[in-house]
Amino acid sequence: MIQLKQKELKTISIHVFVWIFYVIYELSTIFIIDSNYFNFWETFFNFSLYAALFYTNALVIFPNFYKRGKYLLLVPSLLLTIAIFVSLRYILKIYIIPLFGYDLVYEFRTSNRFLAESIWRGGYFIMLSIGYWFATNMIKTEKERRKVEVAMLKSQINPHFLFNTLNFLYSKIHKVSEKTAEGILLLSDIMRYAFQEDIEGKVMLEEEVIHIKNYIAINQLRFENTLQIKFEIIGKTQFRMIIPLVLITLVENCFKHGNANDPEHPIIITLDVKDDYLIFSTFNKKRAIPAEKSTGVGLTNTLKRLDAIYGKNYSFNSKNEGEFYSTNLKIML
């Protein structure tokens, strides 16, 4: 709920900033062309009316008529909106603004000129709102599509059945083999994290770190604690958020394609939090013979997710030099 409110406040703040910037930009342009004095109330009422027209079209008309396929009602609704806009603009200019005791910067001259100006201005802001609606709708549709894809993947396995089965096996095996029981418990935690519902596409960075530690621990159990791995955490991970299952992809690649049995060249994983940045790096010696053929799908999908969520606020580099392979991921948190 807190995250949702923060997102709404951020959206409102961006809109307010854009409108302020636009008003300043337009007034500056007008002052260059015509040095008439500034009428605050005329500017305030005019842009309030423009904003009302913009959001009425973007939040009411297009979602209710265009999106629902009611095209026959769309055009009349737009014409009616323009008519109401022109009428309100006329009332403001002739009756309301003069009450504040200031002369109009742009006086009412002829009805035809006023009508032409009003239709042009109304059409201008309607076109802007249509562009805004299409842009936001495309982004929303893409997010919904991604959610459906994730939901479909999750639905292929019943999490409750899986966890109940793992708990049953743990209770039965614990007395027989503590190591096996520990492996089942780690696997349960790993699967639970993979199936969890995240908030707005992100999880706490601490949870991602625990997931990495569990993954390393279960692999150590598989190989009798013979794997040479160094996992170092620098900085504070508390109260930081990140999209889930991104860092683990880089760690998995180390295990799949790296030599984890060489004491002189261990797998090195470093997580460094500096200011508002996370720097995650891996280094490993490559296997002489790859354990499995690499498709690169995991890393490709991870980079697509990073592009979608962080855009230009992240960078990724990899080096494939001789016997060694390394990666470096930097994200603005």
C-alpha positions as CSV (number, residue, x, y, z in Angstrom):
1,M,0.0,0.0,0.0
2,I,2.9,2.4,0.9
3,Q,4.6,1.5,-2.4
4,L,1.4,2.2,-4.3
5,K,1.0,5.6,-2.7
6,Q,4.7,6.5,-3.4
7,K,4.2,5.6,-7.0
8,E,1.0,7.7,-7.3
9,L,2.8,10.7,-5.6
10,K,5.7,10.3,-8.0
11,T,3.3,10.3,-11.0
12,I,1.5,13.4,-9.8
13,S,4.8,15.1,-9.2
14,I,6.0,14.4,-12.7
15,H,2.8,15.7,-14.2
16,V,2.9,18.9,-12.1
17,F,6.5,19.5,-13.1
18,V,5.7,19.0,-16.8
19,W,2.8,21.4,-16.7
20,I,4.9,24.0,-14.8
21,F,7.7,23.6,-17.4
22,Y,5.2,23.9,-20.3
23,V,3.6,27.1,-18.8
24,I,7.0,28.7,-18.3
25,Y,8.1,27.7,-21.8
26,E,5.0,29.0,-23.5
27,L,4.9,32.3,-21.5
28,S,8.6,32.9,-22.3
29,T,7.9,32.4,-26.0
30,I,4.9,34.8,-25.9
31,F,7.0,37.5,-24.1
32,I,9.6,37.3,-26.8
33,I,7.0,37.9,-29.5
34,D,4.8,40.3,-27.6
35,S,5.9,42.2,-24.5
36,N,2.4,42.7,-23.0
37,Y,2.1,42.7,-19.3
38,F,1.4,39.5,-17.4
39,N,-2.1,38.7,-16.2
40,F,-1.8,35.9,-13.5
41,W,-5.5,35.0,-13.4
42,E,-5.9,34.9,-17.1
43,T,-2.9,32.5,-17.3
44,F,-4.1,30.4,-14.3
45,F,-7.7,29.9,-15.6
46,N,-6.6,29.3,-19.2
47,F,-4.1,26.5,-18.3
48,S,-6.5,25.0,-15.7
49,L,-9.0,24.7,-18.5
50,Y,-6.3,23.2,-20.8
51,A,-5.4,20.7,-18.1
52,A,-9.0,19.8,-17.5
53,L,-9.5,19.2,-21.3
54,F,-6.3,17.1,-21.4
55,Y,-7.2,14.8,-18.6
56,T,-10.9,14.5,-19.5
57,N,-9.9,13.1,-22.8
58,A,-7.0,11.0,-21.6
59,L,-8.7,9.5,-18.5
60,V,-12.4,9.5,-19.4
61,I,-13.2,9.7,-23.1
62,F,-10.5,7.5,-24.7
63,P,-10.6,4.8,-22.0
64,N,-14.4,4.5,-22.1
65,F,-15.0,4.8,-25.8
66,Y,-11.9,4.1,-27.9
67,K,-10.5,1.3,-25.7
68,R,-13.9,-0.4,-25.5
69,G,-14.5,-0.2,-29.3
70,K,-17.3,2.4,-29.1
71,Y,-16.0,4.3,-32.0
72,L,-19.4,5.7,-33.0
73,L,-19.6,7.5,-29.7
74,L,-16.0,8.7,-29.7
75,V,-16.3,11.5,-32.3
76,P,-19.5,13.0,-30.8
77,S,-17.9,12.8,-27.3
78,L,-14.9,14.7,-28.6
79,L,-17.0,17.3,-30.3
80,L,-19.1,17.8,-27.2
81,T,-16.0,18.2,-25.1
82,I,-14.7,20.8,-27.5
83,A,-18.0,22.6,-27.4
84,I,-18.0,22.6,-23.6
85,F,-14.3,23.8,-23.6
86,V,-15.2,26.7,-26.0
87,S,-18.2,27.7,-23.8
88,L,-16.2,27.7,-20.6
89,R,-13.3,29.6,-22.2
90,Y,-15.9,32.2,-23.3
91,I,-17.4,32.5,-19.8
92,L,-13.9,32.8,-18.3
93,K,-12.8,35.5,-20.7
94,I,-15.9,37.6,-20.8
95,Y,-17.4,37.2,-17.2
96,I,-14.9,35.6,-14.7
97,I,-11.4,37.0,-15.3
98,P,-12.5,40.7,-15.6
99,L,-14.0,40.4,-12.0
100,F,-10.4,40.3,-10.7
101,G,-9.8,43.9,-11.9
102,Y,-7.1,43.2,-14.5
103,D,-7.3,43.9,-18.2
104,L,-7.0,40.9,-20.5
105,V,-3.7,40.4,-22.2
106,Y,-5.5,38.9,-25.2
107,E,-8.8,40.7,-25.5
108,F,-11.9,39.4,-27.1
109,R,-12.1,41.0,-30.5
110,T,-14.5,39.1,-32.8
111,S,-16.5,35.9,-32.3
112,N,-15.0,34.2,-35.4
113,R,-11.5,34.8,-34.2
114,F,-12.3,33.7,-30.7
115,L,-13.9,30.5,-32.0
116,A,-11.0,29.7,-34.3
117,E,-8.5,30.3,-31.5
118,S,-10.5,28.1,-29.0
119,I,-10.9,25.3,-31.4
120,W,-7.2,25.4,-32.3
121,R,-6.1,25.4,-28.7
122,G,-8.7,22.7,-27.7
123,G,-7.6,20.5,-30.6
124,Y,-4.0,21.0,-29.7
125,F,-4.4,19.7,-26.1
126,I,-6.7,16.9,-27.3
127,M,-4.0,15.7,-29.6
128,L,-1.5,15.9,-26.8
129,S,-3.8,13.8,-24.6
130,I,-4.3,11.2,-27.3
131,G,-0.6,10.8,-27.6
132,Y,-0.2,10.5,-23.9
133,W,-3.0,7.9,-23.7
134,F,-1.5,5.7,-26.4
135,A,2.0,5.9,-24.8
136,T,0.8,5.0,-21.3
137,N,-1.6,2.4,-22.6
138,M,1.2,0.7,-24.5
139,I,3.4,0.6,-21.4
140,K,0.5,-0.7,-19.3
141,T,-0.4,-3.4,-21.8
142,E,3.3,-4.6,-21.9
143,K,3.4,-4.8,-18.1
144,E,0.2,-6.8,-18.0
145,R,1.5,-9.1,-20.7
146,R,4.6,-9.8,-18.7
147,K,2.6,-10.4,-15.6
148,V,0.4,-12.9,-17.5
149,E,3.6,-14.7,-18.8
150,V,5.0,-15.0,-15.3
151,A,1.6,-16.2,-13.9
152,M,1.4,-18.8,-16.6
153,L,4.9,-20.1,-15.8
154,K,4.1,-20.2,-12.1
155,S,0.8,-22.0,-12.7
156,Q,2.6,-24.9,-14.3
157,I,3.6,-26.0,-10.9
158,N,1.4,-26.0,-7.8
159,P,3.5,-24.3,-5.2
160,H,1.5,-25.5,-2.2
161,F,1.8,-29.1,-3.4
162,L,5.5,-28.7,-4.0
163,F,6.2,-27.1,-0.5
164,N,4.0,-29.6,1.3
165,T,5.8,-32.5,-0.4
166,L,9.2,-31.0,0.5
167,N,8.2,-30.5,4.1
168,F,6.9,-34.1,4.2
169,L,10.3,-35.4,2.8
170,Y,12.2,-33.2,5.3
171,S,10.3,-34.6,8.3
172,K,10.9,-38.2,7.1
173,I,14.6,-37.9,6.2
174,H,15.7,-35.6,9.0
175,K,16.3,-38.5,11.5
176,V,18.1,-40.6,8.8
177,S,20.4,-38.0,7.2
178,E,20.8,-34.5,8.4
179,K,22.7,-33.4,5.3
180,T,19.9,-34.7,3.0
181,A,17.3,-33.0,5.2
182,E,19.3,-29.8,5.0
183,G,19.4,-30.0,1.2
184,I,15.6,-30.4,1.1
185,L,15.2,-27.4,3.4
186,L,17.5,-25.3,1.2
187,L,15.7,-26.4,-1.9
188,S,12.3,-25.5,-0.3
189,D,13.6,-22.0,0.5
190,I,15.0,-21.5,-3.0
191,M,11.7,-22.6,-4.6
192,R,9.6,-20.5,-2.2
193,Y,11.6,-17.4,-3.1
194,A,11.2,-18.1,-6.9
195,F,7.4,-18.4,-6.5
196,Q,6.9,-15.5,-4.1
197,E,4.8,-12.5,-5.1
198,D,6.9,-9.4,-5.4
199,I,5.9,-5.8,-4.8
200,E,5.7,-3.7,-8.0
201,G,8.2,-6.1,-9.6
202,K,10.8,-5.7,-6.9
203,V,12.0,-7.4,-3.7
204,M,14.3,-6.5,-0.9
205,L,18.0,-6.8,-1.8
206,E,18.6,-8.8,1.4
207,E,16.2,-11.5,0.1
208,E,18.1,-11.7,-3.1
209,V,21.3,-12.1,-1.2
210,I,19.8,-14.9,1.0
211,H,18.7,-16.6,-2.2
212,I,22.2,-16.5,-3.6
213,K,23.6,-17.9,-0.3
214,N,21.1,-20.7,-0.4
215,Y,22.0,-21.6,-3.9
216,I,25.7,-21.7,-3.1
217,A,25.0,-23.8,0.1
218,I,22.9,-26.4,-1.8
219,N,25.6,-26.8,-4.4
220,Q,28.2,-27.2,-1.6
221,L,26.1,-30.0,-0.2
222,R,26.0,-31.7,-3.6
223,F,29.8,-31.7,-3.8
224,E,30.6,-32.4,-0.2
225,N,31.8,-28.8,0.5
226,T,34.7,-29.1,-2.0
227,L,33.6,-26.1,-4.2
228,Q,36.0,-23.1,-4.2
229,I,33.7,-20.1,-3.9
230,K,34.2,-16.7,-2.4
231,F,31.1,-14.5,-1.9
232,E,31.8,-11.1,-0.6
233,I,29.3,-8.4,0.4
234,I,30.5,-4.8,0.7
235,G,28.3,-2.0,2.0
236,K,24.8,-2.1,3.5
237,T,22.0,-4.1,1.7
238,Q,19.2,-3.1,4.1
239,F,16.2,-1.1,2.8
240,R,17.3,-1.5,-0.9
241,M,15.1,-3.0,-3.6
242,I,15.8,-4.8,-6.8
243,I,14.0,-6.9,-9.4
244,P,14.2,-10.6,-8.3
245,L,16.2,-13.4,-9.9
246,V,18.6,-11.2,-11.8
247,L,21.8,-11.7,-9.8
248,I,21.2,-15.4,-9.4
249,T,21.4,-15.8,-13.2
250,L,25.0,-14.6,-13.2
251,V,25.8,-16.9,-10.3
252,E,24.2,-19.9,-12.0
253,N,26.4,-19.2,-15.1
254,C,29.5,-19.5,-12.9
255,F,28.4,-22.9,-11.7
256,K,27.3,-24.1,-15.2
257,H,30.4,-23.1,-17.1
258,G,33.0,-22.4,-14.5
259,N,35.6,-24.6,-12.8
260,A,34.8,-24.5,-9.1
261,N,37.4,-27.0,-8.0
262,D,40.6,-25.0,-8.5
263,P,41.8,-23.6,-5.2
264,E,44.1,-21.2,-7.0
265,H,41.3,-19.8,-9.1
266,P,38.0,-19.9,-7.1
267,I,34.7,-18.5,-8.2
268,I,34.6,-15.0,-6.9
269,I,31.2,-13.2,-6.4
270,T,31.2,-9.7,-5.2
271,L,28.2,-7.5,-4.2
272,D,29.1,-3.9,-3.5
273,V,26.6,-1.2,-2.5
274,K,27.9,2.3,-2.9
275,D,25.6,5.2,-2.4
276,D,22.6,4.5,-4.7
277,Y,24.4,2.0,-6.8
278,L,24.7,-1.8,-6.7
279,I,27.8,-3.3,-8.3
280,F,27.6,-7.1,-8.8
281,S,30.5,-8.9,-10.3
282,T,31.5,-12.5,-10.9
283,F,34.8,-14.1,-11.9
284,N,35.5,-17.7,-12.8
285,K,37.9,-20.0,-14.5
286,K,36.2,-21.7,-17.4
287,R,35.8,-25.5,-17.5
288,A,38.1,-27.4,-20.0
289,I,35.0,-29.1,-21.2
290,P,31.7,-27.3,-20.8
291,A,29.3,-29.2,-18.4
292,E,26.4,-28.3,-20.7
293,K,25.7,-26.5,-23.9
294,S,24.9,-22.9,-23.3
295,T,21.9,-21.3,-25.1
296,G,22.4,-17.9,-23.5
297,V,18.6,-17.6,-23.0
298,G,18.8,-17.0,-19.3
299,L,21.2,-14.1,-19.6
300,T,19.3,-12.7,-22.6
301,N,16.0,-12.7,-20.7
302,T,17.7,-11.1,-17.7
303,L,19.1,-8.3,-19.8
304,K,15.6,-7.7,-21.4
305,R,14.1,-7.4,-17.9
306,L,16.9,-5.0,-16.9
307,D,16.1,-2.9,-20.0
308,A,12.4,-2.9,-19.3
309,I,12.7,-1.9,-15.6
310,Y,15.9,0.2,-15.3
311,G,16.4,1.5,-18.9
312,K,19.6,3.6,-18.9
313,N,20.0,3.3,-15.1
314,Y,22.1,0.1,-15.4
315,S,25.1,-1.2,-17.3
316,F,26.4,-4.7,-18.0
317,N,29.7,-5.9,-19.2
318,S,31.3,-9.3,-19.7
319,K,34.8,-10.4,-20.5
320,N,35.7,-13.7,-22.1
321,E,39.5,-13.8,-22.0
322,G,41.5,-17.0,-22.4
323,E,40.7,-19.3,-19.5
324,F,38.7,-16.8,-17.5
325,Y,35.2,-15.3,-17.7
326,S,33.9,-12.3,-15.8
327,T,30.8,-10.1,-15.6
328,N,30.1,-6.7,-14.1
329,L,26.5,-5.4,-13.5
330,K,25.9,-1.9,-12.2
331,I,22.4,-0.8,-11.2
332,M,21.0,2.5,-9.8
333,L,18.8,1.3,-6.9
